[in-house]
Amino acid sequence: MSDPSTTTYTLNSAKLTASQISGVRWAFAVGGILTILLGVFLLVAPKASLVAVAWIFAVYFLIAGIARITRGVVAREHGGLWRVLTIVFGVLLLAAGVYIFIDPLLGIGALVFVIGVSWIVEGVASLFDSAPDVSRWITVLYGVISVVAGVFVLANPLLAAVTLLLVTAFFLIAAGVVEIIQAITFGKQVKRAGLAG
């Protein structure tokens, strides 16, 4: 019996059959192609991509809002104030979801605004929360970068959204290429060893 503390979660092709290796290679290939296509779509159609992201958040807000309202109504074991606040938060989430469905690009703008403000708050908190030891400079650097990034996002919300989209697209394309390389190379050592033996 193996020790659970030493268990690794890697895919060892030497322990797989030829059909299992083939299945893994196909999974890598299909995943890589889909990832590259998604990245290319983000590059070719940035506005449609932003709208799709907005709608994903809208659906999330609608579902979360309904869940909050339901929880506030049925959770009788909690006090009245908790229930009222939960219902109010649920209504706000529902309203945000509907609003983003009506005007997805303005919804992205609001989301970018929230990201900018949160980066500024996080950066300021890091500046005040830095430890008085050798790691202080790293925390201060992080705080300054976070504040500067937050200010940039607030000053240029559309540019920030498009930049984030482009960075995501390039990362997706790079990840897809890596998956395709894995599809080509996975199990090659086992195959060579089998031919040599």
Stockholm file with secondary structure:
# STOCKHOLM 1.0

chainA/1-197         MSDPSTTTYTLNSAKLTASQISGVRWAFAVGGILTILLGVFLLVAPKASLVAVAWIFAVYFLIAGIARITRGVVAREHGGLWRVLTIVFGVLLLAAGVYIFIDPLLGIGALVFVIGVSWIVEGVASLFDSAPDVSRWITVLYGVISVVAGVFVLANPLLAAVTLLLVTAFFLIAAGVVEIIQAITFGKQVKRAGLAG
#=GR chainA/1-197 SS CCCGGGCCCCCCGGGSCHHHHHHHHHHHHHHHHHHHHHHHHHHHCHHHHHHHHHHHHHHHHHHHHHHHHHHHHHCTTSCHHHHHHHHHHHHHHHHHHHHHHHCHHHHHHHHHHHHHHHHHHHHHHHHHHCCSSTTHHHHHHHHHHHHHHHHHHHHCHHHHHHHHHHHHHHHHHHHHHHHHHHHHHTTHHHHHHHHHC
#=GC SS_cons         CCCGGGCCCCCCGGGSCHHHHHHHHHHHHHHHHHHHHHHHHHHHCHHHHHHHHHHHHHHHHHHHHHHHHHHHHHCTTSCHHHHHHHHHHHHHHHHHHHHHHHCHHHHHHHHHHHHHHHHHHHHHHHHHHCCSSTTHHHHHHHHHHHHHHHHHHHHCHHHHHHHHHHHHHHHHHHHHHHHHHHHHHTTHHHHHHHHHC
//
